[in-house]
Amino acid sequence: MTPLLPLAVTMGEPAGIGGELSLKAWLARTRTSRPFFAIDDPDRLKTLARDLGLTVPVKTVSQPSEVPAVFPEALPILPVLLRAPVRAGHPDPANAPATLEAIERAAALAATGEIAGFVTNPIQKKTLQDAGFPHPGHTEFLAELASRDSAKPADVAMMLACPELRVVPVTIHLSLADAVRALDAAAIVRVGRITVAGLKALFGITRPRLAIAALNPHAGEQGAMGNEETRIITPAIETLRKDGIDVRGPAPADTLFHPAARATYDAALCMYHDQALIPIKTIDFSGGVNVTLGLPFVRTSPDHGTALDIAGTGRADAASLIAALAMADDMARRRQT
């Protein structure tokens, strides 16, 4: 029987909780788990496991094909070396190149089919940007990586998913004021189409149902509280319907996420970052997963940040990383069928 292609787990911010999550995810493995490996600094993970009292042997590998044989007995690590010592809770821009190298290597391995996909541990965006990183976050960086060897730029969207809810923000890493200015019908249509394609390809939903959130309270109250619903959102919905997509809205956001409403759609398109992330983090803070739609490979991530305040304490909850690994495994199996 041919071994399953492994998943990769990137380093993330080395001063955050990513390393602890990777170690705990390996401890939570089962005989039926798809093997995974860390793209990380071996000495860092060895030291972290010792300091946290986690019995996790680690073993370096030179290529993903070695991972299935190693995984049952040790956490495989494809080495990426840090440039400076790590102090838990204190990010150092000197280590930004290693953080980015881990992501780049994962994307390259996924693009060549050497791995089934990858899971990214959380990054500290400000630290990377202080070191010259030009992107607002993972999603935009991965879109660039996916486009480097292609004449056509990758058209991506960020989905947050848990068993009870899937949400996709139309605008992502922008201030609220900038998000409102950036919102237009074309963006809603673009994200709606990407979402439908992702629901079909990654989640196996043959006829996806979309709900479109309003921007303003009471969906604008017929223009009394804003006209974006009639001016921007409704025309976008009409275009999506012409595509044959099952879509409804614009729906007031304050009535869109209770259980009865969630049963009527497969994903909700939200107009800005917090409109999407507040409901999913309220419903399943520990188990939410970030999925990048529109990439030519599978990428998921825990739906939380670097938690610098508890880094190095042993208190990090690996549930979201474990859920991200399980979702990546499920998506990889579906893409192979």
Buried (B, 14 or more C-beta within 10 A) or exposed (E): EEEBBBBBBBBBBBBBBBBBBBBBBBEEBEEEBBBBBBBBBBBBBBEBBEEBEBEBEBBEBEEBEBBBEBBEEBBBBBEBEBEEEBEBBEBBBEBBBBBBBBBBBBBBBBBEEBBBBBBBBBBBBEBBBEBEBEBEBBBBBBBBBBBEEEEEEBBBBBBBBBEBBBBBBBBBBBEEEEBBEBBBBEBBBBBBBBBBBBBBBBBEBEEBBBBBBBBBEBBBEEEEBBEBBBEBBBBBBEBBEEEEBBBEBBBBBEEBBEEEEBEEBBBBBBBBBEBBBBBBBEBBBBBBBBBBBBBEBBBBBBBBBBBBEBBBEBEBBBBBBBBBBBBBBBBBBBEEE
